[in-house]
Amino acid sequence: MKKINEPILLTGAAGFVGANLLKRLIKHKLKVNILINKKTNLWRIQNDLNKVNCHFVDITNKTQVQLLIKKIKPKTIFHLAAYGAYPFQNLTEQIQKVNLDATVNLLNACEKYGFEKFINTGSSSEYGFKTKKMSELDMLEPNSYYAIFKAASTLYCQYKSISKNLPISTLRLFHVYGPFEEPTRLIPTLIRQLSNNISPKLVSPKISRDLIYIDDVVDYFLLCCKSKKIDGEIINIGSGENTNIKKIYNTLNSYLKCNIKPKWNSMENRKWDQNIWVSNVKKLDNIFNKKKKIKLEEGIFKFINWYNKNKNLYDKVKFRK
């Protein structure tokens, strides 16, 4: 792998995607600084803290952020801190502070000292509901506070990149799954219930996701550090395939060999549940020379194997609704 410019700053390191990215950076023996809130649950990275420089800073506090950036002067910034993606994260003011205000403060502070790459993390929810593959050229129609402030953050980063000629890009993530995923999300929940011989309550089997395995997502974050073509760009990170919950369930059921019938339509569809939720990945495939993405069957198999070896981690996490 081409050397990533150090020092590195990673925000959101204790989250699902951030933790996996952190572990990869550590594997490559890179000098990493992580920004952590004192209230954050560190279950994903507890064993990694002695391998990085850990800074307990409130990312919504402008002064604290400025002092940290002045101290470490990062050259590569992976910005993954977020709030509002899960139902239990429902404080509107905090959604704005973490997703928009903190991004503005962090980027402005980093600009003062210069950097080589600033990689922002967006969300497919910025698009709102579409009836076709979601393209980076589509009009944004966010339909939640989280989506609104994520979209605003993405646009701010793009404007700063274009107007100031700065190496900033946004990776707009679709449905990422794999090791260390939030326990209450779809696939971890199904693995846990099927492993315990529980017939799960589910929404319509037609509800769909664009699933991409976490290893692929981390690959794209690292590939960003090699490419100048991404500066100022917003890039969908997904599989490009619309996969319904029925296929997800059947794949899990097959690997776990439990032959349990789910209770379809026993749950009401949530406001974000749609029959079509899929990315247009032409831009992604054109920019990055990545040979292939991990297919659903392989990803599920890898995730189940990891879960069976690490389910004690999930047992220790307080399940949040």
VOLO-945259 format. One record per residue: residue in one letter; z negated, y negated, x of N, C-alpha, C in turn. Coordinates in pm, whole numbers, plus 50000, padded with zeros to 5 digits. Atoms other than C-alpha are relative to their C-alpha. Layout:
N
AZYXZYXZYX
...
END
This chain:
321
M500005012150084500005000050000500004987550087
K499985012749929500864965250122498634993349992
K501315006449993497794946150233499894988849898
I500285010750095496324924449959499224989250073
N500675011049932495244890250078498534999249960
E501435000850019491484888350119499494986150039
P500894992450089488904878350021500555000749856
I499604997650138489404891749670498854996549907
L500995002450105487594879849358500445007449875
L499744992650124487384902249054498974996149896
T500895002650114485934890348723500175011349899
G499934989050097485134915048446499925013650065
A500054987449925484374941948703499205010949929
A500834990150070481854958948473500675005249874
G499274995450118484404963048192500835012350030
F499224987749989486664992848133501124998850105
V498885001549906489804980648312499514994850134
G500525005849877487894959848566499325010250089
A500724989849921485724989348674500985009350070
N499004991249939488755011248735500774992950111
L499345007849895490474983548931499084998750121
L500965001349892487314978349135499955012750084
K500094987349928487125015249227501245002250087
R498784998749920490745014449346499984990650120
L500095009649890490164983249556499045005050108
I500974994349905487124999749714500625011650076
K499334988549938489185030949782500904995450113
H499115005549897491605009249981499254991950106
K500865006649900488654994950179500274984950011
L499755014450004489314959150072498714992349979
K501185008750013486834930550084500014993849861
V500005004050140485924924949721498724992649963
N501115007250061483694899349553500105001849849
I499984998850145482724905949193499054989849938
L500785010050073481394880448947499395006949879
I500714992550104478764895248715498964991249932
N501075006550074476564881248440498755008750007
K501254992549985472894891248477499705009049880
K500274992350121472874904648119500965011949983
T498974989950015475844927748175499475014150029
N500324986049976475404965348147500945005350110
L499214996249882476554979248483500225015150010
W499944985349995476815016148385501285005250065
R498734995249943480455018648494500054998750153
I499855003249857479925004548844498695000850077
Q501324999549937476295012148927500075005450142
N499904993849868477325033649223500934992650095
D499055007649918479795007649353499424986950053
L500545013349970477524977449387499704998050149
N500325001349858476564984949747501254999750088
K498734999949924480244985449847500764986849986
V499335012750025481104950149731499004988650012
N500865011850006479754914849739499834996349853
C500275002250142478104910449401499354986449979
H500505013550027477564875149267499614999149852
F500465001150138475454870848954500184985549955
V499595013450042477144840748799500435000549855
D499535001450137477694829548440501384993650004
I498645004949987481464825748423500294988249907
T499815011450090481114800548139499324987450052
N500685011549940479024777748362500894994050108
K499015006349911481454753948531499444997750139
T500615003049870479064743648810499805012650082
Q500214987449929478134779348900501325005650053
V498694994949959481794789348913500554991950118
Q499495008649892482754759549131499285002950132
L500774997249879479944767049379500385013550059
L499614986849952480964803649401501374999550068
I498655000749942484634795749463499974992350132
K500145007649876483674770049726499455008950111
K500634991249902481604796849898500955010750052
I499214988449956484074825849905501484996850022
K498605004249986487454807749875500955012049990
P499194987850015489274838349735501494997250012
K498545001049988492944844149815500715007849889
T499454992250112493554870349546498955000649891
I500935000350113491964866549203500535009049890
F499714991750117491994893748938499044995549891
H500865005650105490704877048622500055008849876
L500054990750113489654903348368498824997549906
A501145002850088486504888148216500484996549860
A499605002550139486744887947837498825002649908
Y501014997950104484664887247522500704998549865
G499425000850134485674894547161500955011349967
A499064989050024487804925847199499405011049912
Y500684989650078485194947647026499294993749881
P500645005450121483694943346676498614994250024
F501365004949976480194938346819500004986950080
Q499885012849930481474908147018500594989849903
N499505007950113481724884046726499504985749996
L500475013849997480264850646837501174990850037
T498795008049982483094825546797499914990650120
E500155009349889481734800047043500085007350134
Q499964992349877481264826947307501415005250028
I498614995649985484794839947246500834988950065
Q499285011349941486144805347324499564997650145
K500525003049867483884800147626500505009950105
V499654989749902484664833147797501515001150020
N498564997549990488354836547718500824987850038
L499225011949970489554800647743499294990950101
D500685009849914486974776947894499755005650140
A500274994049870486014800848174501275001550083
T498714998849929489664806948260500434986650058
V499655013549953490304769548285499134996250119
N500925003549891487214764248503500295008050126
L499754991349885487974793848729501304996350069
L498705003249942491634785248779499984986550070
N500075013349940490934748648847499215000250131
A500814999149879488244757449102500785007150111
C499214992749900490534782549279501154991450053
E498895008749960493394757349285499564990350110
K500525009949904491224733249485500035005250142
Y500094994249866490964757349778501245008350037
G498774992749972494354774349750499815015049985
F500064985450016495154810749673501425005650009
E498704993049987497934836549714500445006049867
K499684994150130497754853549372498834997949904
F500995000850108495924846449047500605008149885
I499484991250104496424874748798499074999549881
N500755001350125495224866948448500275012249913
T499844988450089494694893848185500104995449855
G499795003450140496134888847839499825012149910
S500184989350098496114910047523501185000449905
S498924998550096498744923947290499654993549866
S500425006350126496684908847005500514985649989
E499445013650003498174875047103501244999249911
Y498764999950079501374885346924499744999449850
G500204998250143499754891546588500785012249954
F499314988350055501464916446358501514998050007
K498545000149992505134924546422500545012849938
T499374988150058507564948946265500995006350097
K499114994649897509394956346591499264999750133
K500625000449868508704960046960499684985750038
M500465013349966506734930347088500544995850136
S499375005149879508624909847345499294987450047
E500615011949943507334883047580500644987249946
L499325011750055509834859647411499644997649853
D500385001350140508334865047064499044988249979
M500975010250038506474837446883498625006449989
L501364995150011502724842046914499434996549864
E500615001950132500954846446580498615006349998
P501344994049991497324853946673499274999449867
N500654999150131495214864946377498515002850011
S501454999149982491684864546518499604989650102
Y500455009849900489544841246725500275005250141
Y499744994149870489854865247016501464998150040
A498575001149972493644865346992500414985450024
I499695014449985493774827446956499654995250140
F500445005349871491774820247269500615007650117
K499264992749898493474847747466501394993950018
A498675006149994496834832447379499944986450068
A500165013249938495594797847476499815001350150
S500254997549859494384811447809501305003850072
T498724995849942497734828247877500944988150018
L499105011549994499674796547798499534989750102
Y500545009249901497354775448012500395004750141
C499664994649869497904798448309501494998450030
Q498565001449978501664797848262500384985450026
Y499715014249981501734759948232499584995550140
K500485003849867499664755748549500935005550109
S499134993949902501934779548736501324992550012
I498705006750000505134762048633499894985550044
S500115014349971503924726148655499524997150143
K500555002249866502064730148989500605009650104
N499384990149911504244757749139498955009050065
L501084991449953501264781049166500305014749968
P499734985750020501394819249200499055006449899
I500844995150110499824827348863500865008349905
S499294991850099500854854848624499005006149903
T500854993650101499494871848312500545013749965
L499654986650045499534908948240499425001749860
R500414999150141499434913247862499845014749965
L500294985850016497734946847806500115004649855
F500014993550131498374970147514498825009849997
H501174991350019496115000047428499795008650124
V500314992849877494665011747758498955010749968
Y500984989450023492795044947761499755007550131
G500304992149882491115067248017498544999150040
P501394999649954487925071648223499304986449992
F500885011650015485105046848156500384991149881
E499665007650121486695035247829498754998349914
E501135002450090484265020147578499795012149909
P500264987550072482585050347409500404999949853
T499745000550145483235038047054501484998549967
R498575001150029486995034447092500565013549956
L499424988450068489385059346933499945013050080
I499884987449927490055085247202498655005350050
P501334994749962486515087547350499225005349880
T500704995650120485155090346996500505013649954
L499434987250042487555118546909499625011250097
I500394989849901486825137247233498565004349977
R501414997050020483095134847170499785008149872
Q500204993250127483315145546805500605014150000
L499364986849997485755174146859499245009550093
S500784991749906483715186547157498715005049936
N501224996250071480715187946922500275006249864
N499594992850123482655205546645499794991549874
I500145009250114482555174846418501394996249949
S498745004350061485385167546176499994984849986
P500085014649998486155130746237500564993349874
K499495008550106486605104545967501014990450061
L498945008149942489875086146026500734992049895
V499155008050087492185060145882501305007649976
S498724993550025495795067645785500585005950129
P499414993949881497545091546025501224992550052
K498825007749959500445066846039499664987950087
I500415011349917498405039846213500365002950146
S499444997349868499885035546560499444991150110
R500425007149880499095023946912501115001250106
D499194998649879501025017147231499015003650110
L501014994949906498985038547470500525000050143
I499684999349858499015034047846498765004050076
Y501144994449928496785053348084499514990150105
I500645009849914494355033548296500564999950143
D499474999649863495795045448630501294992050012
D498775007949999499155030148540499694985149997
V500375014250011497494997248446499524994750134
V500495004149868495664995548779501164999050098
D498805000849915498965003048955500704986649984
Y499285012550025500534972648789499244987950053
F500785011049943497684949848888500244999050150
L499815000049855498144960249250501444996550037
L498605003349974501934958049234500254985049989
C499865014650015501544921949124499784992950133
C500325006449873500154914049467501155000750099
K498874998449911503424924849628501214991549960
S498785006050054505864905749412499884984949976
K499925014350029506824869049404500744997649868
K499235001450124509024875549099499124998149877
I500875000950117505974875648874499374986249984
D500655013150008504834839948948500484992449877
G499675007250122504674820848621500395008849884
E499524990750102505534851948423498865005949916
I500864992450090503874868948127500685013549983
I499374986849998504454906548136499225009849913
N500614989550081503754933247875499665012150086
I500404987849932501804962748014499715010649893
G500114989650100502394992047783500945011450032
S499124988449979504265024847748501374997849939
G498755001950073506955011647515500215010349892
E499904989650102506225040347276498974997749890
N500865001750117504775037646925499425013649964
T500624986950019502295066546901499004999449886
N500945000550113500575073446570498755008450027
I501294993449981497005085646538500105015149978
K499844985750024498175119246405500415007250129
K499574993849874499935126646736498864999950101
I501145000849908496925114946933499005011049967
Y500984990050043494635137246728500495014250031
N499474986649977496905167646750500015003650149
T500004997649856497215163747128498605003350049
L501394997349963493435162147168499565013649948
N500404987450064492905191146928500575012050074
S499334989249928495385212347120499325002850134
Y500624998249868493785206347462498575005149988
L501394995850017490245211047331499875013549931
K499964986850064491275242347137498895001749897
C501094999250098488905234646853500505002149857
N499394997550131491275236246551499174994349884
I500795006750103489235211546347500914990549922
K499195008950083490865193646054499284986749980
P500645013150018490205156246040499984995949853
K500075005450136489315136845726500854987449995
W499085011350004492395115145699499724990949880
N500175010250105492095082945495498574999449945
S501405001050043488325087045469499384986950048
M500395013449956488015053645648501064990049953
E499045010450034489605021445528500644994650126
N499335006149887492215006745757499314986850034
R500535012849955490814978445967501114989649999
K499005010550010492574944845965501035000550112
W499064999249888494194952646300500805013050000
D499284987350006495474987246199501404998049943
Q498615001750040499264987646178500805012750031
N499144988649976501995013946156500914997850120
I499185003349882503944995746428499204990850090
W500685008349898502224982946741500505005050135
V499324994449883504464987647041500614988850083
S499525010249908505574968147347501475002150036
N498704999849936509014959347471499734999250151
V500364999449858508764969347838501224998150092
K498835002349916512224959347963499674991150119
K500385009249893510764930648165499135007150102
L500894992449913508044953148307500795009250092
D499244990349922510514979648419500984993250095
N499065007249913512934953848564499314993950121
I500725006849892510294936248774499415009850101
F500724990849912508374966048913500805012850024
N499314987749964509884995349094499035011749993
K500954989050022507465020448945500765011849943
K499154988650034508955055048918499795004949858
K500254994950135507255066748599498594996849956
K501325001850057504315061648368499455013849961
I500654987550039501795088848285500215002149850
K499754996750140502825105547959498705002949926
L501194998250082500375109047671499325013350027
E500594986849983499865146447716499275001150134
E500644999649869499085142548086498774991150004
G501135009250003496845112548026498815005749924
I501074993850080494855130547756499345011150079
F500534989049920494475160847983499094994850111
K500795005949891493215139248271498704994149946
F501175006450059490835120348043498975010549957
I500924989350043489345152247894499305006250120
N500614994349880488775166748241498934990750057
W500975009749950487055134748351498774999749909
Y501105000650097484955133748033499065011950017
N500834987949988483755169448077499104999650125
K500785001249876482535160948429499024988349997
N500795012449997481025127148338499404996149866
K500475003550133479885129147977498564995149999
N501385004949990476335122448093499984984750008
L499905014549996477475086648159500054994349859
Y499895004650138478465082547795498715002449922
D501254996850070475225098947683498954989250023
K500975010149964473305070847856500324986349940
V499575012950053475275042647693499554998649856
K500385002850137473875027047379501274997349920
F498785001450078476615030847119499914987549913
R499985012650071477554997146977501055000549890
K499084999850112479204992246640500664986349985
END
